């Protein structure tokens, strides 16, 4: 996950990287950061310790928590873990 993901083509809308202990997920076209997550490394993997979603409607318009959860899981699994989207 620490390697992140940089978009390579116009259809890829997300850039993902680590900064100051946070996994940041940003829109590739605008650079607006939409999600942030911090983790605690453990013997058997990692645990999410904190997370946020951008609620500035001039930067990101979605306001549905369940849709946000689904998109975040899809981005993590597909972009970072190289598995099929949920």
Backbone atoms as SQL, in Angstrom:
CREATE TABLE atoms (id INTEGER PRIMARY KEY, chain TEXT, resi INTEGER, resn TEXT, atom TEXT, x REAL, y REAL, z REAL);
INSERT INTO atoms VALUES
  (1, 'A', 1, 'UNK', 'N', 0.810, -1.196, 0.000),
  (2, 'A', 1, 'UNK', 'CA', 0.000, 0.000, 0.000),
  (3, 'A', 1, 'UNK', 'C', 0.855, 1.262, 0.000),
  (4, 'A', 2, 'UNK', 'N', 2.028, 1.203, 0.631),
  (5, 'A', 2, 'UNK', 'CA', 2.865, 2.397, 0.716),
  (6, 'A', 2, 'UNK', 'C', 3.392, 2.835, -0.641),
  (7, 'A', 3, 'UNK', 'N', 3.407, 1.945, -1.615),
  (8, 'A', 3, 'UNK', 'CA', 3.854, 2.322, -2.960),
  (9, 'A', 3, 'UNK', 'C', 2.865, 3.266, -3.621),
  (10, 'A', 4, 'UNK', 'N', 1.598, 3.234, -3.199),
  (11, 'A', 4, 'UNK', 'CA', 0.591, 4.129, -3.730),
  (12, 'A', 4, 'UNK', 'C', 0.195, 3.791, -5.158),
  (13, 'A', 5, 'UNK', 'N', -0.433, 4.769, -5.795),
  (14, 'A', 5, 'UNK', 'CA', -0.899, 4.606, -7.175),
  (15, 'A', 5, 'UNK', 'C', -0.967, 5.984, -7.817),
  (16, 'A', 6, 'UNK', 'N', -0.328, 6.143, -8.960),
  (17, 'A', 6, 'UNK', 'CA', -0.439, 7.379, -9.735),
  (18, 'A', 6, 'UNK', 'C', -1.155, 7.075, -11.030),
  (19, 'A', 7, 'UNK', 'N', -2.146, 7.891, -11.344),
  (20, 'A', 7, 'UNK', 'CA', -2.920, 7.664, -12.563),
  (21, 'A', 7, 'UNK', 'C', -2.014, 7.772, -13.784),
  (22, 'A', 8, 'UNK', 'N', -2.275, 6.929, -14.777),
  (23, 'A', 8, 'UNK', 'CA', -1.464, 6.883, -15.984),
  (24, 'A', 8, 'UNK', 'C', -2.231, 7.320, -17.229),
  (25, 'A', 9, 'UNK', 'N', -3.563, 7.425, -17.110),
  (26, 'A', 9, 'UNK', 'CA', -4.375, 7.812, -18.253),
  (27, 'A', 9, 'UNK', 'C', -5.572, 8.632, -17.775),
  (28, 'A', 10, 'UNK', 'N', -6.215, 9.339, -18.710),
  (29, 'A', 10, 'UNK', 'CA', -7.319, 10.239, -18.379),
  (30, 'A', 10, 'UNK', 'C', -8.466, 9.540, -17.651),
  (31, 'A', 11, 'UNK', 'N', -8.740, 8.296, -17.992),
  (32, 'A', 11, 'UNK', 'CA', -9.863, 7.571, -17.388),
  (33, 'A', 11, 'UNK', 'C', -9.617, 7.214, -15.926),
  (34, 'A', 12, 'UNK', 'N', -8.373, 7.215, -15.502),
  (35, 'A', 12, 'UNK', 'CA', -8.023, 6.909, -14.122),
  (36, 'A', 12, 'UNK', 'C', -8.152, 8.185, -13.305),
  (37, 'A', 13, 'UNK', 'N', -9.101, 8.233, -12.406),
  (38, 'A', 13, 'UNK', 'CA', -9.456, 9.468, -11.723),
  (39, 'A', 13, 'UNK', 'C', -8.806, 9.660, -10.359),
  (40, 'A', 14, 'UNK', 'N', -7.951, 8.721, -9.917),
  (41, 'A', 14, 'UNK', 'CA', -7.447, 8.773, -8.548),
  (42, 'A', 14, 'UNK', 'C', -5.938, 8.626, -8.476),
  (43, 'A', 15, 'UNK', 'N', -5.320, 9.413, -7.583),
  (44, 'A', 15, 'UNK', 'CA', -3.924, 9.262, -7.187),
  (45, 'A', 15, 'UNK', 'C', -3.927, 8.917, -5.706),
  (46, 'A', 16, 'UNK', 'N', -3.045, 8.002, -5.309),
  (47, 'A', 16, 'UNK', 'CA', -3.011, 7.550, -3.925),
  (48, 'A', 16, 'UNK', 'C', -1.562, 7.533, -3.458),
  (49, 'A', 17, 'UNK', 'N', -1.309, 8.107, -2.291),
  (50, 'A', 17, 'UNK', 'CA', 0.049, 8.115, -1.763),
  (51, 'A', 17, 'UNK', 'C', 0.078, 8.345, -0.266),
  (52, 'A', 18, 'UNK', 'N', 1.258, 8.167, 0.334),
  (53, 'A', 18, 'UNK', 'CA', 1.450, 8.395, 1.761),
  (54, 'A', 18, 'UNK', 'C', 2.145, 9.724, 1.990),
  (55, 'A', 19, 'UNK', 'N', 1.689, 10.444, 3.008),
  (56, 'A', 19, 'UNK', 'CA', 2.332, 11.688, 3.407),
  (57, 'A', 19, 'UNK', 'C', 2.135, 11.874, 4.905),
  (58, 'A', 20, 'UNK', 'N', 3.225, 12.033, 5.635),
  (59, 'A', 20, 'UNK', 'CA', 3.177, 12.261, 7.086),
  (60, 'A', 20, 'UNK', 'C', 2.329, 11.219, 7.810),
  (61, 'A', 21, 'UNK', 'N', 2.460, 9.952, 7.423),
  (62, 'A', 21, 'UNK', 'CA', 1.745, 8.868, 8.085),
  (63, 'A', 21, 'UNK', 'C', 0.306, 8.669, 7.638),
  (64, 'A', 22, 'UNK', 'N', -0.132, 9.417, 6.646),
  (65, 'A', 22, 'UNK', 'CA', -1.501, 9.316, 6.157),
  (66, 'A', 22, 'UNK', 'C', -1.516, 8.779, 4.737),
  (67, 'A', 23, 'UNK', 'N', -2.445, 7.867, 4.464),
  (68, 'A', 23, 'UNK', 'CA', -2.739, 7.452, 3.104),
  (69, 'A', 23, 'UNK', 'C', -3.735, 8.466, 2.563),
  (70, 'A', 24, 'UNK', 'N', -3.358, 9.164, 1.500),
  (71, 'A', 24, 'UNK', 'CA', -4.201, 10.208, 0.926),
  (72, 'A', 24, 'UNK', 'C', -4.680, 9.777, -0.443),
  (73, 'A', 25, 'UNK', 'N', -5.968, 9.918, -0.687),
  (74, 'A', 25, 'UNK', 'CA', -6.577, 9.549, -1.958),
  (75, 'A', 25, 'UNK', 'C', -7.151, 10.820, -2.560),
  (76, 'A', 26, 'UNK', 'N', -6.574, 11.212, -3.702),
  (77, 'A', 26, 'UNK', 'CA', -6.882, 12.511, -4.299),
  (78, 'A', 26, 'UNK', 'C', -7.379, 12.347, -5.728),
  (79, 'A', 27, 'UNK', 'N', -8.202, 13.292, -6.166),
  (80, 'A', 27, 'UNK', 'CA', -8.660, 13.308, -7.552),
  (81, 'A', 27, 'UNK', 'C', -7.480, 13.676, -8.438),
  (82, 'A', 28, 'UNK', 'N', -7.236, 12.881, -9.471),
  (83, 'A', 28, 'UNK', 'CA', -6.050, 13.087, -10.300),
  (84, 'A', 28, 'UNK', 'C', -6.134, 14.365, -11.128),
  (85, 'A', 29, 'UNK', 'N', -7.293, 14.762, -11.550),
  (86, 'A', 29, 'UNK', 'CA', -7.417, 15.944, -12.416),
  (87, 'A', 29, 'UNK', 'C', -7.285, 17.243, -11.637),
  (88, 'A', 30, 'UNK', 'N', -7.877, 17.294, -10.428),
  (89, 'A', 30, 'UNK', 'CA', -7.896, 18.545, -9.669),
  (90, 'A', 30, 'UNK', 'C', -6.842, 18.592, -8.573),
  (91, 'A', 31, 'UNK', 'N', -6.398, 17.416, -8.108),
  (92, 'A', 31, 'UNK', 'CA', -5.470, 17.355, -6.991),
  (93, 'A', 31, 'UNK', 'C', -6.157, 17.471, -5.641),
  (94, 'A', 32, 'UNK', 'N', -7.488, 17.630, -5.632),
  (95, 'A', 32, 'UNK', 'CA', -8.208, 17.731, -4.362),
  (96, 'A', 32, 'UNK', 'C', -8.135, 16.401, -3.625),
  (97, 'A', 33, 'UNK', 'N', -7.785, 16.479, -2.358),
  (98, 'A', 33, 'UNK', 'CA', -7.717, 15.281, -1.540),
  (99, 'A', 33, 'UNK', 'C', -9.124, 14.965, -1.045),
  (100, 'A', 34, 'UNK', 'N', -9.574, 13.740, -1.292),
  (101, 'A', 34, 'UNK', 'CA', -10.938, 13.337, -0.954),
  (102, 'A', 34, 'UNK', 'C', -10.980, 12.462, 0.293),
  (103, 'A', 35, 'UNK', 'N', -10.019, 11.555, 0.447),
  (104, 'A', 35, 'UNK', 'CA', -9.992, 10.648, 1.597),
  (105, 'A', 35, 'UNK', 'C', -8.623, 10.690, 2.261),
  (106, 'A', 36, 'UNK', 'N', -8.606, 10.489, 3.561),
  (107, 'A', 36, 'UNK', 'CA', -7.370, 10.329, 4.311),
  (108, 'A', 36, 'UNK', 'C', -7.553, 9.218, 5.331),
  (109, 'A', 37, 'UNK', 'N', -6.513, 8.400, 5.484),
  (110, 'A', 37, 'UNK', 'CA', -6.568, 7.301, 6.452),
  (111, 'A', 37, 'UNK', 'C', -5.204, 7.139, 7.114),
  (112, 'A', 38, 'UNK', 'N', -5.211, 6.887, 8.420),
  (113, 'A', 38, 'UNK', 'CA', -3.970, 6.542, 9.113),
  (114, 'A', 38, 'UNK', 'C', -4.089, 5.101, 9.614),
  (115, 'A', 39, 'UNK', 'N', -2.944, 4.459, 9.774),
  (116, 'A', 39, 'UNK', 'CA', -2.909, 3.037, 10.091),
  (117, 'A', 39, 'UNK', 'C', -1.973, 2.763, 11.254),
  (118, 'A', 40, 'UNK', 'N', -2.218, 1.638, 11.908),
  (119, 'A', 40, 'UNK', 'CA', -1.339, 1.117, 12.937),
  (120, 'A', 40, 'UNK', 'C', -0.863, -0.242, 12.439),
  (121, 'A', 41, 'UNK', 'N', 0.447, -0.378, 12.239),
  (122, 'A', 41, 'UNK', 'CA', 0.980, -1.662, 11.770),
  (123, 'A', 41, 'UNK', 'C', 1.000, -2.657, 12.920),
  (124, 'A', 42, 'UNK', 'N', 0.528, -3.880, 12.620),
  (125, 'A', 42, 'UNK', 'CA', 0.493, -4.956, 13.604),
  (126, 'A', 42, 'UNK', 'C', 1.146, -6.195, 13.005),
  (127, 'A', 43, 'UNK', 'N', 1.357, -7.199, 13.805),
  (128, 'A', 43, 'UNK', 'CA', 2.015, -8.424, 13.325),
  (129, 'A', 43, 'UNK', 'C', 1.280, -9.067, 12.161),
  (130, 'A', 44, 'UNK', 'N', -0.036, -9.055, 12.191),
  (131, 'A', 44, 'UNK', 'CA', -0.820, -9.749, 11.172),
  (132, 'A', 44, 'UNK', 'C', -1.376, -8.812, 10.096),
  (133, 'A', 45, 'UNK', 'N', -0.897, -7.562, 10.045),
  (134, 'A', 45, 'UNK', 'CA', -1.369, -6.633, 9.021),
  (135, 'A', 45, 'UNK', 'C', -1.428, -5.217, 9.558),
  (136, 'A', 46, 'UNK', 'N', -2.420, -4.482, 9.110),
  (137, 'A', 46, 'UNK', 'CA', -2.592, -3.108, 9.566),
  (138, 'A', 46, 'UNK', 'C', -4.035, -2.889, 10.014),
  (139, 'A', 47, 'UNK', 'N', -4.209, -1.902, 10.887),
  (140, 'A', 47, 'UNK', 'CA', -5.528, -1.531, 11.372),
  (141, 'A', 47, 'UNK', 'C', -5.717, -0.050, 11.090),
  (142, 'A', 48, 'UNK', 'N', -6.866, 0.326, 10.563),
  (143, 'A', 48, 'UNK', 'CA', -7.165, 1.733, 10.333),
  (144, 'A', 48, 'UNK', 'C', -7.425, 2.379, 11.691),
  (145, 'A', 49, 'UNK', 'N', -6.708, 3.458, 11.986),
  (146, 'A', 49, 'UNK', 'CA', -6.877, 4.139, 13.272),
  (147, 'A', 49, 'UNK', 'C', -7.663, 5.443, 13.149),
  (148, 'A', 50, 'UNK', 'N', -7.676, 6.031, 11.966),
  (149, 'A', 50, 'UNK', 'CA', -8.410, 7.270, 11.762),
  (150, 'A', 50, 'UNK', 'C', -8.691, 7.414, 10.269),
  (151, 'A', 51, 'UNK', 'N', -9.782, 8.061, 9.942),
  (152, 'A', 51, 'UNK', 'CA', -10.126, 8.268, 8.532),
  (153, 'A', 51, 'UNK', 'C', -11.009, 9.500, 8.412),
  (154, 'A', 52, 'UNK', 'N', -10.948, 10.148, 7.250),
  (155, 'A', 52, 'UNK', 'CA', -11.811, 11.288, 6.988),
  (156, 'A', 52, 'UNK', 'C', -12.147, 11.335, 5.504),
  (157, 'A', 53, 'UNK', 'N', -13.222, 12.062, 5.194),
  (158, 'A', 53, 'UNK', 'CA', -13.623, 12.298, 3.807),
  (159, 'A', 53, 'UNK', 'C', -13.873, 13.799, 3.651),
  (160, 'A', 54, 'UNK', 'N', -13.458, 14.332, 2.527),
  (161, 'A', 54, 'UNK', 'CA', -13.595, 15.751, 2.232),
  (162, 'A', 54, 'UNK', 'C', -15.081, 16.100, 2.071),
  (163, 'A', 55, 'UNK', 'N', -15.569, 17.037, 2.852),
  (164, 'A', 55, 'UNK', 'CA', -16.961, 17.478, 2.764),
  (165, 'A', 55, 'UNK', 'C', -17.077, 18.894, 2.204),
  (166, 'A', 56, 'UNK', 'N', -15.986, 19.420, 1.641),
  (167, 'A', 56, 'UNK', 'CA', -16.028, 20.725, 0.993),
  (168, 'A', 56, 'UNK', 'C', -16.701, 20.544, -0.364),
  (169, 'A', 57, 'UNK', 'N', -17.934, 20.999, -0.501),
  (170, 'A', 57, 'UNK', 'CA', -18.709, 20.739, -1.717),
  (171, 'A', 57, 'UNK', 'C', -18.144, 21.434, -2.949),
  (172, 'A', 58, 'UNK', 'N', -17.252, 22.398, -2.786),
  (173, 'A', 58, 'UNK', 'CA', -16.615, 22.994, -3.965),
  (174, 'A', 58, 'UNK', 'C', -15.480, 22.104, -4.479),
  (175, 'A', 59, 'UNK', 'N', -15.076, 21.115, -3.690),
  (176, 'A', 59, 'UNK', 'CA', -14.019, 20.191, -4.092),
  (177, 'A', 59, 'UNK', 'C', -14.532, 18.781, -4.371),
  (178, 'A', 60, 'UNK', 'N', -15.547, 18.359, -3.627),
  (179, 'A', 60, 'UNK', 'CA', -16.065, 16.996, -3.764),
  (180, 'A', 60, 'UNK', 'C', -17.511, 16.984, -3.304),
  (181, 'A', 61, 'UNK', 'N', -18.409, 16.501, -4.138),
  (182, 'A', 61, 'UNK', 'CA', -19.836, 16.694, -3.889),
  (183, 'A', 61, 'UNK', 'C', -20.574, 15.553, -3.191),
  (184, 'A', 62, 'UNK', 'N', -20.051, 14.349, -3.181),
  (185, 'A', 62, 'UNK', 'CA', -20.788, 13.239, -2.600),
  (186, 'A', 62, 'UNK', 'C', -20.998, 13.455, -1.099),
  (187, 'A', 63, 'UNK', 'N', -22.196, 13.154, -0.624),
  (188, 'A', 63, 'UNK', 'CA', -22.523, 13.314, 0.791),
  (189, 'A', 63, 'UNK', 'C', -23.112, 12.041, 1.393),
  (190, 'A', 64, 'UNK', 'N', -23.153, 10.949, 0.648),
  (191, 'A', 64, 'UNK', 'CA', -23.750, 9.708, 1.123),
  (192, 'A', 64, 'UNK', 'C', -22.669, 8.824, 1.751),
  (193, 'A', 65, 'UNK', 'N', -22.757, 8.602, 3.042),
  (194, 'A', 65, 'UNK', 'CA', -21.736, 7.857, 3.780),
  (195, 'A', 65, 'UNK', 'C', -21.579, 6.427, 3.250),
  (196, 'A', 66, 'UNK', 'N', -22.678, 5.766, 2.949),
  (197, 'A', 66, 'UNK', 'CA', -22.592, 4.381, 2.455),
  (198, 'A', 66, 'UNK', 'C', -21.905, 4.331, 1.088),
  (199, 'A', 67, 'UNK', 'N', -22.209, 5.282, 0.195),
  (200, 'A', 67, 'UNK', 'CA', -21.519, 5.345, -1.093),
  (201, 'A', 67, 'UNK', 'C', -20.029, 5.607, -0.909),
  (202, 'A', 68, 'UNK', 'N', -19.687, 6.464, 0.041),
  (203, 'A', 68, 'UNK', 'CA', -18.277, 6.757, 0.326),
  (204, 'A', 68, 'UNK', 'C', -17.551, 5.503, 0.796),
  (205, 'A', 69, 'UNK', 'N', -18.185, 4.751, 1.680),
  (206, 'A', 69, 'UNK', 'CA', -17.568, 3.522, 2.202),
  (207, 'A', 69, 'UNK', 'C', -17.298, 2.543, 1.069),
  (208, 'A', 70, 'UNK', 'N', -18.274, 2.361, 0.202),
  (209, 'A', 70, 'UNK', 'CA', -18.118, 1.423, -0.922),
  (210, 'A', 70, 'UNK', 'C', -17.020, 1.873, -1.873),
  (211, 'A', 71, 'UNK', 'N', -16.990, 3.162, -2.197),
  (212, 'A', 71, 'UNK', 'CA', -15.957, 3.660, -3.106),
  (213, 'A', 71, 'UNK', 'C', -14.576, 3.530, -2.484),
  (214, 'A', 72, 'UNK', 'N', -14.440, 3.845, -1.223),
  (215, 'A', 72, 'UNK', 'CA', -13.148, 3.736, -0.554),
  (216, 'A', 72, 'UNK', 'C', -12.655, 2.297, -0.555),
  (217, 'A', 73, 'UNK', 'N', -13.518, 1.351, -0.241),
  (218, 'A', 73, 'UNK', 'CA', -13.121, -0.068, -0.276),
  (219, 'A', 73, 'UNK', 'C', -12.729, -0.493, -1.688),
  (220, 'A', 74, 'UNK', 'N', -13.456, -0.026, -2.685),
  (221, 'A', 74, 'UNK', 'CA', -13.135, -0.349, -4.073),
  (222, 'A', 74, 'UNK', 'C', -11.763, 0.217, -4.452),
  (223, 'A', 75, 'UNK', 'N', -11.503, 1.455, -4.094),
  (224, 'A', 75, 'UNK', 'CA', -10.219, 2.073, -4.416),
  (225, 'A', 75, 'UNK', 'C', -9.069, 1.353, -3.735),
  (226, 'A', 76, 'UNK', 'N', -9.237, 1.014, -2.469),
  (227, 'A', 76, 'UNK', 'CA', -8.177, 0.309, -1.752),
  (228, 'A', 76, 'UNK', 'C', -7.912, -1.064, -2.347),
  (229, 'A', 77, 'UNK', 'N', -8.958, -1.809, -2.642),
  (230, 'A', 77, 'UNK', 'CA', -8.762, -3.170, -3.141),
  (231, 'A', 77, 'UNK', 'C', -8.255, -3.182, -4.579),
  (232, 'A', 78, 'UNK', 'N', -8.803, -2.352, -5.420),
  (233, 'A', 78, 'UNK', 'CA', -8.464, -2.385, -6.834),
  (234, 'A', 78, 'UNK', 'C', -7.159, -1.661, -7.145),
  (235, 'A', 79, 'UNK', 'N', -6.972, -0.480, -6.627),
  (236, 'A', 79, 'UNK', 'CA', -5.796, 0.331, -6.948),
  (237, 'A', 79, 'UNK', 'C', -4.556, -0.076, -6.168),
  (238, 'A', 80, 'UNK', 'N', -4.719, -0.436, -4.894),
  (239, 'A', 80, 'UNK', 'CA', -3.554, -0.696, -4.061),
  (240, 'A', 80, 'UNK', 'C', -3.250, -2.182, -3.853),
  (241, 'A', 81, 'UNK', 'N', -4.265, -2.978, -3.782),
  (242, 'A', 81, 'UNK', 'CA', -4.054, -4.392, -3.482),
  (243, 'A', 81, 'UNK', 'C', -4.139, -5.265, -4.711),
  (244, 'A', 82, 'UNK', 'N', -4.351, -4.638, -5.873),
  (245, 'A', 82, 'UNK', 'CA', -4.383, -5.334, -7.172),
  (246, 'A', 82, 'UNK', 'C', -5.377, -6.490, -7.197),
  (247, 'A', 83, 'UNK', 'N', -6.506, -6.301, -6.554),
  (248, 'A', 83, 'UNK', 'CA', -7.550, -7.316, -6.623),
  (249, 'A', 83, 'UNK', 'C', -8.727, -6.749, -7.386),
  (250, 'A', 84, 'UNK', 'N', -9.698, -7.576, -7.657),
  (251, 'A', 84, 'UNK', 'CA', -10.877, -7.127, -8.392),
  (252, 'A', 84, 'UNK', 'C', -11.685, -6.173, -7.544),
  (253, 'A', 85, 'UNK', 'N', -12.309, -5.183, -8.175),
  (254, 'A', 85, 'UNK', 'CA', -13.148, -4.253, -7.411),
  (255, 'A', 85, 'UNK', 'C', -14.328, -4.966, -6.779),
  (256, 'A', 86, 'UNK', 'N', -14.782, -4.420, -5.663),
  (257, 'A', 86, 'UNK', 'CA', -15.920, -5.018, -4.932),
  (258, 'A', 86, 'UNK', 'C', -17.216, -4.746, -5.643);
